């Protein structure tokens, strides 16, 4: 049985007659596929036995349950693999807006000069660097007042140098204030390095982490309680001392400058849904630094590695901050921030700046915040698990060294 937080329980545990009605309605409109397969057909008499928890985010098991009860409503039906260990992925819908400059408010969609269009299922659109796009999702979303969503790019999208996030008045946050009835999610796409080929009804460019509304990530004392067991940062095989990684309520990652990939060709469109499709040598140069200094060129994407290996337990999820002042103002240090439960490996981070910068080996480059999940999640087992970083995006074949 899923363990939900006090805040969620206050809203979810109503009278048993109301709950029974909600359960039936929720199942009838559910996005779930084979709910009994996921243990989502409990005796309704057991619902009142939820144990309170200090968890703030929801695991895949809890997401299946919240969807089946109708607390979170998503329509049309999700494919099962759209529900990841701690997030939900949504697909590109039909309507889009294209701008020649970035906008920061949905209220400007019909006011700023732009090109509007429709993208039918299977139809392709190339999103170009220097342009700013807003899409509607294929799915529509409805949220209760006590749950919010935090949106971010998928790892394989961020690694292409593309900024993607929910586009609302609350920036990346999705709340009941707007999603009090079924509505498509607006999200922005801003390619910085390569043209991106988007396919209507198919492309999944971003993910949503659902959380208790208004809750915070783990604080320093909570992090210390989990450190060394549920969350660990290693240098080689040695656990890094907690006081050396604690930074402003999160955990500090530092830069390894020995190897980096630098983008070098921004002309060929890349379909983010492909795997091992493209020749990396036509899009990247591999840099080997011997002096410990990485020179960042303006408007160029770099893939680098953390010095630390991150190991997360199955009931924790991480989120990397996009900008870290300690790394230098004006430097974006990660374009896709969700670290899945069960993750184990070095972290590949994307660097991008509009100005020339010098970065040194060992300097702070990442700021990781951690959250507790409602239950143990299905551990991450994707292509980036146990990675030796920096690792190229999944769309590229393996880099073959010259002999």
LINLIN-V740151 format. One record per residue. N is the residue number from 1. RES is the residue in one letter. OMEGA is omega as a letter, one per 40 degrees, with the letter a starting at -180 (999 if undefined). Layout:
BEGIN
[[N,RES,OMEGA] [N,RES,OMEGA]]
END
This chain:
BEGIN
[[1,X,a] [2,X,i] [3,X,a] [4,X,a] [5,X,i] [6,X,a] [7,X,i] [8,X,a] [9,X,a] [10,X,a] [11,X,a] [12,X,a] [13,X,i] [14,X,i] [15,X,a] [16,X,i] [17,X,i] [18,X,a] [19,X,i] [20,X,i] [21,X,a] [22,X,a] [23,X,a] [24,X,i] [25,X,a] [26,X,a] [27,X,a] [28,X,a] [29,X,a] [30,X,i] [31,X,a] [32,X,i] [33,X,i] [34,X,a] [35,X,a] [36,X,i] [37,X,a] [38,X,i] [39,X,a] [40,X,i] [41,X,a] [42,X,i] [43,X,a] [44,X,i] [45,X,a] [46,X,a] [47,X,a] [48,X,a] [49,X,i] [50,X,i] [51,X,i] [52,X,a] [53,X,i] [54,X,i] [55,X,i] [56,X,a] [57,X,a] [58,X,i] [59,X,i] [60,X,i] [61,X,i] [62,X,i] [63,X,i] [64,X,a] [65,X,i] [66,X,i] [67,X,a] [68,X,i] [69,X,a] [70,X,i] [71,X,i] [72,X,i] [73,X,i] [74,X,a] [75,X,e] [76,X,a] [77,X,i] [78,X,i] [79,X,a] [80,X,a] [81,X,i] [82,X,i] [83,X,a] [84,X,a] [85,X,i] [86,X,a] [87,X,i] [88,X,i] [89,X,i] [90,X,a] [91,X,i] [92,X,i] [93,X,a] [94,X,a] [95,X,i] [96,X,i] [97,X,i] [98,X,a] [99,X,i] [100,X,i] [101,X,a] [102,X,i] [103,X,a] [104,X,a] [105,X,i] [106,X,i] [107,X,a] [108,X,a] [109,X,a] [110,X,a] [111,X,i] [112,X,i] [113,X,a] [114,X,i] [115,X,i] [116,X,a] [117,X,i] [118,X,a] [119,X,a] [120,X,a] [121,X,a] [122,X,i] [123,X,a] [124,X,i] [125,X,i] [126,X,i] [127,X,a] [128,X,i] [129,X,a] [130,X,i] [131,X,a] [132,X,a] [133,X,i] [134,X,i] [135,X,i] [136,X,i] [137,X,i] [138,X,a] [139,X,i] [140,X,a] [141,X,i] [142,X,a] [143,X,i] [144,X,a] [145,X,a] [146,X,i] [147,X,i] [148,X,i] [149,X,i] [150,X,a] [151,X,i] [152,X,i] [153,X,i] [154,X,a] [155,X,a] [156,X,i] [157,X,i] [158,X,a] [159,X,i] [160,X,a] [161,X,a] [162,X,i] [163,X,i] [164,X,i] [165,X,i] [166,X,a] [167,X,a] [168,X,i] [169,X,i] [170,X,i] [171,X,a] [172,X,a] [173,X,i] [174,X,a] [175,X,i] [176,X,i] [177,X,i] [178,X,a] [179,X,i] [180,X,i] [181,X,a] [182,X,i] [183,X,i] [184,X,i] [185,X,i] [186,X,i] [187,X,a] [188,X,i] [189,X,a] [190,X,i] [191,X,i] [192,X,a] [193,X,a] [194,X,i] [195,X,a] [196,X,i] [197,X,a] [198,X,a] [199,X,a] [200,X,i] [201,X,a] [202,X,a] [203,X,i] [204,X,a] [205,X,a] [206,X,a] [207,X,a] [208,X,i] [209,X,a] [210,X,a] [211,X,i] [212,X,a] [213,X,i] [214,X,a] [215,X,a] [216,X,i] [217,X,a] [218,X,i] [219,X,a] [220,X,a] [221,X,i] [222,X,i] [223,X,a] [224,X,i] [225,X,a] [226,X,a] [227,X,a] [228,X,i] [229,X,a] [230,X,i] [231,X,a] [232,X,i] [233,X,a] [234,X,i] [235,X,a] [236,X,i] [237,X,a] [238,X,i] [239,X,i] [240,X,i] [241,X,a] [242,X,a] [243,X,i] [244,X,a] [245,X,a] [246,X,a] [247,X,i] [248,X,i] [249,X,i] [250,X,a] [251,X,a] [252,X,i] [253,X,a] [254,X,a] [255,X,i] [256,X,a] [257,X,a] [258,X,a] [259,X,i] [260,X,i] [261,X,a] [262,X,i] [263,X,a] [264,X,a] [265,X,a] [266,X,a] [267,X,a] [268,X,i] [269,X,a] [270,X,i] [271,X,a] [272,X,a] [273,X,a] [274,X,i] [275,X,i] [276,X,a] [277,X,a] [278,X,i] [279,X,a] [280,X,a] [281,X,i] [282,X,a] [283,X,a] [284,X,i] [285,X,i] [286,X,a] [287,X,i] [288,X,a] [289,X,i] [290,X,a] [291,X,i] [292,X,a] [293,X,i] [294,X,i] [295,X,i] [296,X,i] [297,X,i] [298,X,i] [299,X,i] [300,X,i] [301,X,i] [302,X,i] [303,X,a] [304,X,a] [305,X,i] [306,X,i] [307,X,a] [308,X,i] [309,X,a] [310,X,i] [311,X,a] [312,X,i] [313,X,a] [314,X,i] [315,X,i] [316,X,i] [317,X,a] [318,X,i] [319,X,i] [320,X,i] [321,X,a] [322,X,i] [323,X,a] [324,X,a] [325,X,a] [326,X,i] [327,X,a] [328,X,a] [329,X,a] [330,X,i] [331,X,i] [332,X,a] [333,X,i] [334,X,a] [335,X,i] [336,X,a] [337,X,a] [338,X,i] [339,X,a] [340,X,i] [341,X,a] [342,X,i] [343,X,i] [344,X,i] [345,X,i] [346,X,a] [347,X,i] [348,X,i] [349,X,i] [350,X,i] [351,X,i] [352,X,i] [353,X,i] [354,X,i] [355,X,i] [356,X,a] [357,X,i] [358,X,i] [359,X,a] [360,X,i] [361,X,i] [362,X,a] [363,X,i] [364,X,a] [365,X,a] [366,X,a] [367,X,a] [368,X,i] [369,X,a] [370,X,i] [371,X,i] [372,X,i] [373,X,a] [374,X,i] [375,X,i] [376,X,a] [377,X,i] [378,X,a] [379,X,i] [380,X,i] [381,X,a] [382,X,a] [383,X,a] [384,X,i] [385,X,a] [386,X,a] [387,X,i] [388,X,a] [389,X,e] [390,X,i] [391,X,i] [392,X,i] [393,X,a] [394,X,a] [395,X,a] [396,X,i] [397,X,a] [398,X,i] [399,X,i] [400,X,a] [401,X,i] [402,X,i] [403,X,999]]
END
